[in-house]
Amino acid sequence: MNDALKAAVDWIFEPTRYFLGSVLLLAAVFTFRRFVSRPAVVVAFFALSTAFFVWALGDPDFKKIVTKGDNIPIVILLASVVYFSWLSLRQAVINDERRKKGELGLEHELGKQKVFTWPDLVYTEFICIILFTALLTVWSIVVEAPLEEPAALARTPNPSKAPWYFLGLQEMLVYFDPWIAGVVLPGFIIVGLCAIPYLDTNPKGNGYYTFEERKFAWIFFWVGFVLFWVLFVILGTFLRGPNWSFFGPFEYWDVHKLEPLVNVDLSTYVWVYWLKGNLPANPLVREAPGILALIFFFVAIPPLLGKTVLKGMVQSMGMVRYNVFMHLMLWFALLPLKMLLRWTVNLKYIVGIPEWFFNV
Amino acid sequence: MADRGDTHYRVGSLNQWFALGSLLLLVSAFWMVIDDWNRPWKGYQREFKAMEVARAEAQLAAPAAEAVRSDEARLGAELERARQDLVAKKTVLEEAEKELRDKKGNAFKATEAEKKVKQVLNWERFQIEEERLHAGDQTLKAEELKHIETTLFARAGEKQEADAAVAAQERRIAELKADVTRAETALKNAGKSIELVRKKLDTLAPADAPTKIANVLRDFPGLDFIGPSLKVEKVLPPKLTFELNFTQKQRIDMCQTCHVAMDREGYEEAEHPFQTHPRLDLFLTAKSPHPLSEFGCTICHRGNGEALDFQRTDHRPSDAAEAADWHDERHWHKQHYWDYPMLPEKYVEASCVQCHKSSMDLIAAEAPRVFEGFALFERYGCYACHKVDWFPTQRRPGPSLARVGQKTSQEFIESWIAHPKAFRPTTWMPQIFHLENYAPEVTVAHSQYGTGREMKGDEWSDAAIAAVSAFVRSRASAEPLPEIPVTGDAVRGREVFRLVGCLACHNTAPYGAEEREAETDPAGKLRATNQHGPNLRGVASKVRPEWLYAWIKDPAAYWSETRMPNLRLSDQDAADIVAYVFEDELFRDVPAGWSADKVSYQRDVLEEQARWFFNRELRSELERRFQGEWKDDQALLEALGEKWVLGQGCHSCHSIPGLEDAQPIGTELTTWASKTVDKLDFGFMHEILGEEQGWSHHQVLEFKEYRENFLEQKLRAPRSYDRRKIKNPSERLKMPWFNFTEHEIEALTCFVAGLVNDEVQRARMLPSSEELAMDTGKRVIRQKNCAGCHQIEPGQVEFTDEDGARHAVHGQFLVFDEDVLPPPMDRFADYVAKYEADVGELEEVILRLLEPEPGLGNVGDTVVIEDLGGLRVTPPHGGEFVDLVTDHYLYSDDVEDVDGERRPYSEEVYEKVRWTFAPPVLWDEGGKLQRDWFYQFLLDPAPLREQIRVRMPTFSWGAGEAGAVADYFASRSNREWPARYARRLLLAEQKTPAELAQEIERLVGAKTLAKRLPAASIQGIVDGKPVETATGLEALLAYGRHVGFAMAGRVDPRYEAVGERLPSLVDAVLRADPDYFQKVHALVTDTTGKGPNCVQCHFLRDAPPTQSTPVAWAPDLDHARERLRPEWLREWLTDPSRVYPGTSMPANFPADQSQWQELLPAPSAAQIEAVLTWLLNLDRAVRD
């Protein structure tokens, strides 16, 4: 029974299922948000999670990974992200209900436009500092610093992991060449974050939580942050082991575990599999399908969408902002697309020109 | 702060939160301070301090301390009395002291006056010199100069007088005070021993309140960062580093922080971490060769020296039980992030290898396990497949196969390859085929690239064996051996076999342990040295007679690297041995189940193997060859055989024509133990073992954390890492199965676990040239099995004498029962048990001393030991073959002598037979022999004792080996000399070390000797401890000179000239008395009873002795001048029984009685010198 359950958990946590399952879960949470935002649901969720956790701790491999000194904060992160996400959703749902009934939002109940810096801000901050200092002191006494082997250039640790907050970036390296995963995409994240105030000029939702009025922003934030950032941190911390192989939560981190990685470029699909010929010698000809696909992706999709589905958006944002926004979105979309292609058809590169170190 | 009422949060509740937060912060801060104050190592230090206080208090309360205290009281009273007496002489003393003060004043004045005059004189002299130079007149102011000089002399005289007066007065006062001073010194000396304890106790637990309070404050929580008494102890061993990031990081060892008493004597019985380190004479102490400050801890023990808690240091349990205890009590688990865990207790010697690469044989006694591993590594030839770049030999361990067809049959070769241990269970040849990854039920391959029938392990192995055999035979020369030229006599052959020395290296022990127990023939007994060569049982069913004849006549002709020496057998002797071997049933006896048959194989298996081995060739080409050049099985077998031989590494051990330069197959082991464990493929073995032994998940994983576990399992079952693996034929593991015992596995593991990267600087690892020679010599002695025939070192007996004193002395047991051989030293316990079963309780044994022992007697004296309970016997090293020889002589009806006659020896005394017919002992061979003669003798042995039938073999020496053996003995005698000197001196002076130490102390006081020498150091020199010898020998020698004790000098291990042969010396002797040599010659050769009649037993320049029975023969006197060292010869002539107790050579020149005055009127000592000079100049003294 125990073993079957563990095997089932390990099965669920395989990266494709884990990622797609999380997407579905997210969709379900939004769809059934009224139900989800009930306190009983979150209490039940935490009760069940705790029960699972307690049960799982009986497994030495699970215990080893979650109680590792530097992984404890990630466990806490897991719980706090869920809780605060739920809290915001709950407030949004309540606000939306109230608005539907014509009532004022929750924030109006406080009846105050302003509060005092002292004591309402500074004093509470001070108390938080004190409590946090006490907590850190106790933490440092109780939890030993996670010291590892002496560093040696010739012998890097296996797995070599980035700091926890960069594990999402490291996960991207599985799907992209370093120059994209490590330079271009993070660059767009920063650019995109900077661009938000200029792209999103919608004043709704300022100072209060609402879902109905800002559906796109909600979904985009949850997908971008919770799904791609937080869940990747968790994936990277708990589920990626030696050789960056995937391991279920109850699996022993065996250095010798093997995974078949027979990935194929798009050009091979087109020229060899579909056209039953040989790869052309000229790299540009060879990679033409991928290049065309990318051109279509970046050049054709924005106007196509702008003419059809997103006609309203073009009108409200104007061409320049719409195009900037669309390109940021397309870069972002490249990640899940490439992941899906990798998982489903073992696609290695859309455009793969190793001769020029250009691989997408 | 009051609640204003207009704030968002209620100030009251914020205040409460603030209070709560502050409280929590305070508590956590206190917790932090206490946690730091209460770190585990501080607990250990506190505990140890308490232990030390308790110990000091116990020492003070002990009866010895009581005695000292009562002594002190008595001496105190005496001092008081003396003071009283002095009071009585108060006025006299005061007067004298006043006088002294005056005289000192006068002396001061006189000194000042002299100084002044001297300065003036020097100045004046300079002035006058200048003036004279300018004036050009050397007589200028002569008067003035003289005047000043006269004044100076006068002043100097006055000063001398005044000083003398002061000294006299001081003596007078000292005399007055003499009683008091004496009493004071006595009091001080009496309390010396406990004064130290008192002082220590005072520092540890001071009695005065301020210090007490200060001490509490020093270690108070929160204040203990300033100057605590509990401190982290660090050692930074200079230049010992740790490789990190291609840089060398200084090692820092903090182990002593908890292991507080590791370098202190007296805590041997304490619990960890307070226990004293074993062998402080070797480790940690400043005097030892591995002082703590230079070596630290982790260079030997490994583990993390910079950690301060149990877990992070990566402590290592000795066994599973301890691991479980630690796990329960300390939550111990393997410190996963430390790559070099501590070595478990049983493998701690592994670390010796990293520095002692070139002195492994020298450290054999101190590091027995790792040395055994090293020796096994050499014996089994591990180095042949697994390169270890510094390993001292490259010899192929298996016999050459270049002419294997001459030696044995195809049937034997094939059965032997299949199951070598089925023919000879003790063979070193490993089993290569039919192992678990080719087990009968294992499918190895499918014929025709996976499409045809399944091929099982047995078929696969059989085909391989046939291929190897075919290949090896095809490469071997087919030239037949010549016939044996003479007809052998098996009865005589048996005697030759037994007496010539075969059994010193070989045995014929039965196969089973129980049968071995029941074995009565000495040849069938297993001894330490007769397992050097293979067991010869069944050998007649293996080899051909012509081959055996050729082999024993000249082994190196068949196999140039063989260790089997040439015994220079005559044709007849060799033929007799062959006849004996082929006629006696013993040599046809084979283990049950063994038969030599050709192996049967399947053609399709061969073809499939060819497909795997030649998989780089085109498949169609291969199939064509099967029908063409490989159609004949033989051709296919030979082609496959080469692949098998190269794949399984046969060529690593055996020389095979054409494969001389092929690469060995094993992993290089030079730095194997520095490899991290994740690079070792444990396969599924940890899980399989876990299932078999019911391990927890935790234990299963932990198994993979230690490289020693990998090794042990690899040695136990080399192919087991293939278990449950799916592998094709080319991937399967290849290491053969040696059938090591658990003991051997541990020894080998210990050695290989020591093969690490050098972390110790080269200079530290280079032994001195003398050490290097000794190590090489010792190794060669081991490899050539010198100990098979010769006793290299006498046995040692440790016992308690009647007075309760403990002795550890070289000696041998004597016959104490008629018709019984003396108790064997190597199996003494068995002997006692048997004696008690057969005869009754053993009450005493008689020990003959082989070295002087102070308090017991000189060499050759006997001691009766009655306390058999406290008896410890260390068997002698080597010479077990002697028993076989003496047995043969004493228990045979008659024995053939070298002159061809048969004589009975059963009535002879044991010792006479032993010294005459058996190989000699090599106890002090370096002190006895001239190094050059020894070296020449090893290269080309010429018979010394004509009657002896055991042959000193002619070895085939490697470069430098013979020299190393000679150097080894010389160096050993040189090293042992101080201990001999100390023992003799103590014996001559009839003193114990303590008494001698007191005497030396007194003489140091009297300025006769320059240096003190404590009793412990004297004992250390007596016991042969190099450290004590280095520091104390000078003082001992000075004492010896002081009392007029002399002993022949040390050996210079290099070339030594024999002073007695100097032409100038001979000339001087002959000038004094031209007939000198004639006189001595007359004395030596006299047969009328006027001289010692040396020629009765000794040959003299090839002239046989007058005594015709070989048992009395002694070496030719002509050998002495080139062979013996004069010092040794002098001792030998003085008293032979002190050199070789039991020898037949009489003491011809007793010191207490002058003899032979008619022929050479002189005292005994002068007679000895005369004979000595004559012997050493025999070539000049006696002209034909």
Interface residues (C-beta under 8 A of the other chain):
Chain A: P60 L110 K112 V115 F116 P119 D120 Y123 T124 F126 I127 I130 L131 T133 A134 L135 T137 V138 S140 I141 L147 E148 E149 P150 A151 A152 L153 A154 R155 N158 Y252 V255 H256
Chain B: M1 D6 T7 H8 Y9 V11 L14 W17 F18 G21 S22 L24 L25 V27 S28 A29 W31 M32 D35 F242 E243 L244 N245 F246 K249 R312 Y337 W338 D339 T676 D678 D681 H697 H698 L701
